[in-house]
Amino acid sequence: MSVHGHILIVDDHANTRLYLKTLLNHEGYATREAGSGKEALDSLRTHPLPAHQSAILLDLKLPDTTGTDLLEPIRTLYPHLPIIIMTAHATVETAVDAIRKGALNYIEKPIDEKKLLALLSEVTATVHVSGGLDQGSPDSLPLLAGKSPAMRVLADRIRKAASHSIPILITGESGTGKELVAHSIHQLSPRREDPFIAVNTGAISRELVSSELFGHEKGSFTSAVSRKDGWLSTAGKGTLFLDEIGTMELSTQIALLRVLENRTFYRVGGTEELEFHARIIGATNIDPLLLVNQGRLREDLYYRMNVFPIAVPPLRERGEDVFILAERFLKEAFDNPAVRIALSPSAREILRHYPWPGNVRELKNRMIEIAVTQGLGAPAYFELSGHALEPLLLPSAAKFSPADDLQSKPPRTLKEGEKEQILRVLEETEGNKSQAARILGISRKALYAKIREYGIPED
């Protein structure tokens, strides 16, 4: 029988070690045992585990240390080795603490054999993909561009996220590219050949999200004329990206939490237990802690999703990345990758200092608009002038200059600045939400969400 993987079992109870060894050997795993933290470290030093298809099952309570305290020395020896915490005393807090210190996941005692085997099958099949990439450049990622410090941090987080399968929560303002981040994680992961399903839960009526997520049986509700598979099924062994998770009904959030914990689910109106194999990545453009405090996001789901958070920086914090992106979007809009793009000094001044409330999405929309209005087809050379760019942006913001009298203005938060931009655009458009959303480079739904978030009167 071929070896499926190599597992080090660290537990102070001999019966537990024997039980796990028997179970895993029967499933094709090679196993080793350790009854204490010292034994575990000695074993790892004298008989190294293979670099791939290996994992550690680590008990939380040991006679000479704790599993959590053992994580750091293990990580020193094996930076990428999957570690699964075993505990009979699991709480959300202890599990999150262990995962933040280097564990991949946790499983509660008594051990659910089906859940453990599914977890080990997943982690021992993981390929560590980061080694062949340029670690210092976000441009080595398939769907992202930029060289700013903020993007270097993001690129590092993406690579780390791709090397394991725990849930991910992506935060960032509307238009920053959260779906592109999720897609990059998927493309760098061993799941790249399986589906990437992206769903904006905020764009679907709250009543239908549960049916769309889990699927439904024929006759489970009035319009259910036939059985339908949901996103959990169609994602297969790939990645399911759920944007605006804070818009889901709390009952749906509870069901999603059970999926994350048990890796099983039921169709709406169904009695057959179905297995779930995909990875879930969630996203929100609102501070998730604010959603928790407002009762719109369950705290337990937040903790389960936020084990490895990824924050996508707004465009205004990415420095000269805006020039790289502007040139890229112009090339795409002209449908001519050979076109030489130049940015005039005045255009650079505007691009760099405009606050971009709609972020990368707004920038892309403006570059497309410029390409269309120029009517140049597929030119060999194009220079973007400030004269062409300025009329497409918010009048007051487009004329912003670093020479403005900033010291005479009191400091303010980014959220206050965003609220002011929205108020200004709504005033300029006389309250026309569709036109305001277009100017800001965001969807009407996102604009309404920000109006509610900032308490802006809708009349």
C-alpha positions as CSV (number, residue, x, y, z in Angstrom):
1,M,0.0,0.0,0.0
2,S,1.4,3.4,-0.9
3,V,1.9,5.9,2.0
4,H,-0.6,8.7,2.0
5,G,1.4,10.8,4.4
6,H,3.6,10.9,7.5
7,I,1.9,11.9,10.8
8,L,3.6,12.6,14.2
9,I,1.1,11.9,17.0
10,V,1.8,13.9,20.1
11,D,-0.4,13.0,23.1
12,D,0.4,12.0,26.7
13,H,-2.2,9.2,26.7
14,A,-0.9,5.9,25.4
15,N,-4.4,4.7,24.6
16,T,-5.1,7.8,22.5
17,R,-1.8,7.3,20.6
18,L,-2.6,3.6,20.0
19,Y,-6.1,4.4,18.7
20,L,-4.9,7.1,16.3
21,K,-2.0,5.0,15.1
22,T,-4.3,2.1,14.4
23,L,-6.8,4.3,12.6
24,L,-4.2,6.2,10.5
25,N,-2.1,3.1,9.6
26,H,-5.3,1.4,8.3
27,E,-5.9,4.5,6.1
28,G,-2.4,4.3,4.7
29,Y,-0.5,6.8,6.8
30,A,2.9,6.2,8.3
31,T,2.9,7.3,12.0
32,R,5.3,8.2,14.8
33,E,4.4,8.9,18.4
34,A,5.6,11.2,21.2
35,G,4.2,11.4,24.7
36,S,5.5,14.8,25.7
37,G,6.7,18.1,24.2
38,K,10.3,17.1,24.7
39,E,9.8,13.7,23.0
40,A,8.2,15.5,20.1
41,L,11.0,17.9,19.6
42,D,13.7,15.2,20.0
43,S,11.9,13.1,17.4
44,L,11.6,16.0,14.9
45,R,15.3,16.8,15.3
46,T,16.7,13.3,15.1
47,H,14.2,11.8,12.5
48,P,13.0,14.7,10.3
49,L,9.6,14.4,8.7
50,P,9.4,14.6,4.9
51,A,9.0,18.1,3.5
52,H,5.7,17.2,1.9
53,Q,2.7,15.0,2.8
54,S,3.5,15.3,6.5
55,A,1.5,16.7,9.5
56,I,1.5,16.8,13.3
57,L,-1.5,15.9,15.5
58,L,-0.7,17.8,18.7
59,D,-2.6,17.5,22.0
60,L,-3.3,20.9,23.7
61,K,-2.4,19.6,27.1
62,L,0.9,17.8,27.7
63,P,2.7,16.8,30.9
64,D,5.7,19.2,30.4
65,T,4.2,22.0,28.2
66,T,1.1,22.9,26.2
67,G,0.5,22.4,22.6
68,T,0.2,26.1,22.1
69,D,3.7,26.7,23.7
70,L,5.1,23.9,21.5
71,L,4.1,25.6,18.3
72,E,7.0,28.1,18.2
73,P,9.8,25.6,18.5
74,I,8.1,23.3,16.0
75,R,7.7,26.2,13.6
76,T,11.4,27.0,14.0
77,L,12.2,23.5,12.8
78,Y,9.4,23.2,10.2
79,P,8.1,26.7,9.1
80,H,5.4,25.2,6.8
81,L,4.5,21.9,8.4
82,P,0.7,21.5,9.0
83,I,-0.1,21.2,12.7
84,I,-3.5,20.2,14.0
85,I,-4.4,20.8,17.6
86,M,-6.3,18.1,19.4
87,T,-8.2,19.2,22.5
88,A,-11.0,18.1,24.8
89,H,-11.3,21.6,26.1
90,A,-11.8,23.5,22.9
91,T,-13.2,27.0,23.0
92,V,-13.2,29.6,20.2
93,E,-10.6,31.6,22.0
94,T,-8.1,28.8,22.6
95,A,-8.5,27.5,19.0
96,V,-8.0,31.0,17.5
97,D,-4.9,31.5,19.8
98,A,-3.4,28.2,18.7
99,I,-4.0,28.9,15.0
100,R,-2.6,32.5,15.2
101,K,0.6,31.0,16.8
102,G,1.1,28.6,13.9
103,A,-1.5,25.7,14.1
104,L,-3.4,25.0,10.9
105,N,-6.6,23.8,12.5
106,Y,-8.0,22.1,15.5
107,I,-10.2,19.1,16.2
108,E,-12.1,18.3,19.4
109,K,-12.0,15.1,21.5
110,P,-13.5,12.6,21.3
111,I,-12.2,12.5,17.8
112,D,-14.6,12.5,14.9
113,E,-12.8,9.9,12.6
114,K,-14.5,11.1,9.4
115,K,-13.6,14.7,10.1
116,L,-10.0,13.9,11.1
117,L,-9.4,11.8,8.0
118,A,-10.9,14.5,5.7
119,L,-8.7,17.1,7.4
120,L,-5.5,15.0,7.1
121,S,-6.3,14.2,3.5
122,E,-6.6,17.8,2.7
123,V,-3.5,19.1,4.5
124,T,-1.1,16.3,3.4
125,A,-2.1,16.9,-0.2
126,T,-1.2,20.6,0.1
127,V,1.7,21.7,-2.0
128,H,3.8,24.6,-0.7
129,V,3.7,26.8,-3.7
130,S,5.6,29.9,-2.5
131,G,9.1,28.5,-3.0
132,G,9.1,29.1,-6.8
133,L,7.8,32.7,-6.6
134,D,9.6,36.0,-6.3
135,Q,8.9,36.6,-2.6
136,G,9.6,40.3,-2.9
137,S,7.3,41.3,-5.7
138,P,3.5,41.3,-5.9
139,D,3.8,41.2,-9.7
140,S,4.7,37.5,-9.5
141,L,1.0,37.0,-8.4
142,P,-1.3,36.3,-11.4
143,L,-4.0,39.0,-10.8
144,L,-2.3,41.8,-8.9
145,A,0.0,44.6,-9.9
146,G,1.9,47.1,-7.8
147,K,5.2,47.5,-6.0
148,S,4.2,49.6,-3.0
149,P,5.1,48.4,0.6
150,A,1.4,47.9,1.2
151,M,1.1,45.5,-1.7
152,R,4.3,43.7,-0.7
153,V,2.6,43.0,2.6
154,L,-0.5,41.9,0.8
155,A,1.4,39.6,-1.5
156,D,3.1,37.9,1.4
157,R,-0.3,37.3,3.1
158,I,-1.7,35.8,-0.1
159,R,1.2,33.4,-0.5
160,K,0.8,32.2,3.1
161,A,-3.0,31.9,2.7
162,A,-2.4,29.7,-0.4
163,S,-0.3,27.2,1.5
164,H,-3.1,26.0,3.7
165,S,-6.9,25.6,3.6
166,I,-8.3,27.3,6.7
167,P,-11.0,29.9,6.1
168,I,-9.9,33.4,5.2
169,L,-11.7,36.7,5.8
170,I,-10.7,39.5,3.5
171,T,-11.5,43.1,4.4
172,G,-11.2,46.3,2.4
173,E,-13.1,49.2,1.0
174,S,-15.4,48.8,-2.1
175,G,-13.4,48.6,-5.3
176,T,-10.0,47.6,-3.7
177,G,-10.0,44.1,-5.4
178,K,-11.1,41.7,-2.7
179,E,-12.3,39.2,-5.2
180,L,-9.0,39.4,-7.1
181,V,-7.2,38.6,-3.9
182,A,-9.4,35.6,-3.3
183,H,-8.8,34.5,-6.9
184,S,-5.0,34.9,-6.5
185,I,-5.1,32.7,-3.3
186,H,-7.1,30.1,-5.3
187,Q,-4.7,30.2,-8.3
188,L,-1.6,29.7,-6.0
189,S,-3.1,26.9,-4.1
190,P,-3.4,23.1,-4.9
191,R,-7.1,23.8,-5.7
192,R,-6.2,25.8,-8.8
193,E,-7.6,23.1,-11.1
194,D,-10.9,23.0,-9.3
195,P,-13.7,25.6,-9.5
196,F,-13.5,29.1,-8.2
197,I,-17.0,30.2,-7.3
198,A,-17.5,33.9,-6.5
199,V,-20.8,35.0,-5.0
200,N,-21.9,38.4,-3.9
201,T,-24.4,37.5,-1.1
202,G,-25.4,41.1,-0.8
203,A,-26.7,41.1,-4.4
204,I,-29.2,38.2,-3.7
205,S,-32.3,38.6,-1.6
206,R,-31.8,37.5,2.0
207,E,-34.6,35.0,1.6
208,L,-32.8,33.2,-1.3
209,V,-29.3,33.1,0.0
210,S,-29.7,29.9,2.1
211,S,-31.2,28.1,-0.9
212,E,-28.5,29.3,-3.2
213,L,-25.8,28.4,-0.7
214,F,-27.0,24.9,0.3
215,G,-29.2,24.0,-2.7
216,H,-32.8,22.7,-2.2
217,E,-35.0,19.7,-2.7
218,K,-38.0,19.7,-5.0
219,G,-41.0,21.0,-3.2
220,S,-39.1,22.5,-0.3
221,F,-40.7,25.8,-1.0
222,T,-43.3,27.2,-3.5
223,S,-40.9,27.9,-6.5
224,A,-38.7,24.8,-5.9
225,V,-40.0,22.8,-8.9
226,S,-36.9,20.6,-9.0
227,R,-33.8,19.7,-7.0
228,K,-31.0,22.2,-7.3
229,D,-27.4,22.0,-6.1
230,G,-26.1,25.1,-4.3
231,W,-22.7,26.8,-4.2
232,L,-21.4,24.4,-1.6
233,S,-21.8,21.6,-4.1
234,T,-20.8,23.4,-7.3
235,A,-17.5,24.6,-5.7
236,G,-16.4,20.9,-5.6
237,K,-12.9,20.8,-4.1
238,G,-12.2,24.3,-5.2
239,T,-12.8,27.7,-3.5
240,L,-16.1,29.3,-2.6
241,F,-15.7,33.1,-2.3
242,L,-18.6,34.8,-0.3
243,D,-18.5,38.6,-0.6
244,E,-20.5,40.8,1.8
245,I,-20.9,38.0,4.3
246,G,-22.4,40.4,6.8
247,T,-25.6,40.6,4.6
248,M,-26.6,37.0,5.3
249,E,-29.4,36.1,7.6
250,L,-28.2,35.0,11.1
251,S,-29.8,31.6,10.6
252,T,-27.8,31.2,7.4
253,Q,-24.7,32.2,9.2
254,I,-25.3,29.5,11.8
255,A,-25.7,26.9,9.1
256,L,-22.5,28.1,7.4
257,L,-20.6,27.9,10.7
258,R,-21.7,24.2,11.0
259,V,-20.3,23.6,7.5
260,L,-17.0,25.0,8.5
261,E,-16.8,22.9,11.6
262,N,-18.3,19.6,10.4
263,R,-17.5,19.8,6.6
264,T,-21.1,18.5,5.9
265,F,-24.4,20.2,5.0
266,Y,-28.0,19.5,4.0
267,R,-29.9,20.9,1.1
268,V,-32.9,23.1,2.1
269,G,-35.7,20.6,2.7
270,G,-33.4,17.6,2.5
271,T,-32.4,14.8,4.8
272,E,-29.3,13.5,3.1
273,E,-26.1,14.6,4.7
274,L,-23.7,15.9,2.0
275,E,-19.9,16.3,2.3
276,F,-18.3,19.7,1.7
277,H,-14.8,19.7,0.2
278,A,-14.1,23.3,-0.9
279,R,-12.4,26.1,0.9
280,I,-14.4,29.2,2.0
281,I,-13.1,32.7,1.7
282,G,-15.3,35.5,3.0
283,A,-15.1,39.2,2.4
284,T,-16.6,42.4,3.7
285,N,-16.2,46.1,3.0
286,I,-17.3,47.0,6.5
287,D,-15.2,46.5,9.6
288,P,-16.3,43.0,10.7
289,L,-16.1,43.9,14.4
290,L,-18.5,46.7,13.7
291,L,-20.8,44.1,12.1
292,V,-20.5,41.9,15.2
293,N,-21.2,44.8,17.5
294,Q,-24.3,45.7,15.4
295,G,-25.5,42.1,15.5
296,R,-25.2,41.7,11.8
297,L,-22.4,39.1,11.9
298,R,-22.3,36.3,14.4
299,E,-19.3,36.5,16.8
300,D,-18.6,32.7,16.5
301,L,-18.6,32.9,12.7
302,Y,-16.3,35.9,12.8
303,Y,-13.8,34.1,14.9
304,R,-14.0,31.0,12.7
305,M,-13.5,33.1,9.5
306,N,-11.0,35.6,10.9
307,V,-8.2,33.2,11.8
308,F,-6.0,34.5,9.0
309,P,-7.3,38.0,8.2
310,I,-6.2,39.8,5.0
311,A,-6.7,43.5,4.7
312,V,-6.6,45.0,1.1
313,P,-5.2,48.5,1.1
314,P,-7.1,51.4,-0.5
315,L,-5.6,52.9,-3.6
316,R,-4.8,56.1,-1.9
317,E,-2.3,54.2,0.4
318,R,-0.5,52.5,-2.5
319,G,1.6,55.4,-3.7
320,E,2.9,55.2,-7.2
321,D,1.0,51.9,-7.9
322,V,-1.7,54.2,-9.3
323,F,0.6,54.9,-12.3
324,I,1.3,51.2,-12.9
325,L,-2.5,50.5,-12.8
326,A,-3.4,53.5,-14.9
327,E,-1.1,52.4,-17.7
328,R,-2.3,48.8,-17.4
329,F,-5.9,49.7,-17.6
330,L,-5.3,52.0,-20.6
331,K,-3.6,49.2,-22.5
332,E,-6.5,46.9,-21.8
333,A,-9.0,49.5,-22.8
334,F,-7.3,50.2,-26.1
335,D,-7.1,46.4,-26.6
336,N,-3.5,46.8,-27.7
337,P,-0.8,45.4,-25.4
338,A,1.9,46.9,-27.6
339,V,0.7,50.4,-27.1
340,R,3.2,52.7,-25.3
341,I,1.5,54.6,-22.6
342,A,2.9,57.9,-21.2
343,L,1.5,59.9,-18.2
344,S,2.1,63.6,-18.4
345,P,3.3,65.4,-15.3
346,S,-0.1,67.0,-14.8
347,A,-1.8,63.6,-15.1
348,R,0.7,62.1,-12.6
349,E,-0.1,64.9,-10.2
350,I,-3.8,64.3,-10.3
351,L,-3.5,60.5,-10.2
352,R,-1.2,60.5,-7.2
353,H,-3.2,63.0,-5.1
354,Y,-6.8,62.3,-6.0
355,P,-8.2,60.3,-3.0
356,W,-9.9,57.6,-5.3
357,P,-13.0,57.0,-3.1
358,G,-14.0,54.1,-5.5
359,N,-10.4,52.7,-5.4
360,V,-9.1,50.5,-8.2
361,R,-12.5,50.0,-9.7
362,E,-13.0,53.8,-10.1
363,L,-9.5,54.1,-11.6
364,K,-10.3,51.4,-14.1
365,N,-13.6,52.9,-15.1
366,R,-12.0,56.3,-15.6
367,M,-9.3,54.8,-17.9
368,I,-11.9,52.9,-19.9
369,E,-13.9,56.2,-20.3
370,I,-10.8,58.0,-21.5
371,A,-10.0,55.3,-24.0
372,V,-13.6,55.4,-25.3
373,T,-13.9,59.2,-25.5
374,Q,-10.5,59.5,-27.3
375,G,-11.8,57.2,-30.1
376,L,-8.3,56.2,-31.1
377,G,-8.9,52.5,-31.7
378,A,-5.6,50.7,-31.0
379,P,-2.9,53.5,-31.0
380,A,0.8,52.8,-31.0
381,Y,1.4,55.7,-28.5
382,F,-0.9,57.5,-26.1
383,E,-0.1,60.2,-23.6
384,L,-2.6,60.8,-20.8
385,S,-2.9,64.5,-20.0
386,G,-4.2,66.1,-16.9
387,H,-6.6,68.1,-19.2
388,A,-8.3,64.8,-20.3
389,L,-8.3,63.3,-16.8
390,E,-9.5,66.1,-14.6
391,P,-13.1,66.5,-15.9
392,L,-13.8,62.8,-15.1
393,L,-13.0,63.1,-11.4
394,L,-14.6,65.0,-8.5
395,P,-14.0,68.6,-9.3
396,S,-12.6,69.7,-5.9
397,A,-10.6,66.5,-5.4
398,A,-9.2,66.5,-8.9
399,K,-7.7,69.9,-8.4
400,F,-6.1,68.9,-5.1
401,S,-2.4,69.7,-5.0
402,P,0.3,68.8,-2.4
403,A,0.9,72.5,-2.2
404,D,-2.6,73.0,-0.7
405,D,-2.7,74.5,2.7
406,L,-3.0,71.2,4.5
407,Q,-1.7,72.6,7.8
408,S,-4.6,74.9,8.1
409,K,-7.0,72.0,8.0
410,P,-7.6,69.8,11.1
411,P,-6.5,66.1,10.7
412,R,-9.3,63.7,9.9
413,T,-9.8,60.0,9.5
414,L,-10.0,58.2,6.2
415,K,-13.6,57.3,6.9
416,E,-14.4,61.0,7.5
417,G,-12.8,61.8,4.2
418,E,-14.8,59.1,2.4
419,K,-18.0,60.4,4.0
420,E,-17.2,63.9,2.8
421,Q,-16.6,62.7,-0.7
422,I,-19.9,60.9,-0.8
423,L,-21.8,63.9,0.5
424,R,-20.1,66.1,-2.1
425,V,-21.0,63.8,-4.9
426,L,-24.6,63.4,-3.8
427,E,-24.8,67.2,-3.6
428,E,-23.4,67.6,-7.1
429,T,-25.7,65.0,-8.5
430,E,-28.7,66.4,-6.6
431,G,-29.2,63.1,-4.8
432,N,-29.1,60.9,-7.9
433,K,-27.8,57.6,-6.5
434,S,-27.1,56.0,-9.8
435,Q,-25.1,58.9,-11.1
436,A,-23.3,59.3,-7.8
437,A,-22.3,55.6,-7.7
438,R,-21.0,55.9,-11.3
439,I,-18.8,58.9,-10.4
440,L,-17.5,57.2,-7.2
441,G,-16.8,54.0,-9.2
442,I,-18.9,51.8,-6.9
443,S,-22.2,49.9,-7.3
444,R,-25.5,51.5,-6.2
445,K,-25.8,48.7,-3.6
446,A,-22.3,49.6,-2.2
447,L,-23.3,53.3,-2.1
448,Y,-26.5,52.6,-0.2
449,A,-24.4,50.5,2.3
450,K,-22.0,53.4,2.9
451,I,-25.0,55.8,3.2
452,R,-26.3,53.6,6.0
453,E,-22.9,53.1,7.5
454,Y,-22.2,56.8,7.8
455,G,-25.7,57.8,8.7
456,I,-26.2,60.0,5.6
457,P,-29.8,61.1,5.2
458,E,-31.3,59.5,2.1
459,D,-33.8,62.2,1.3
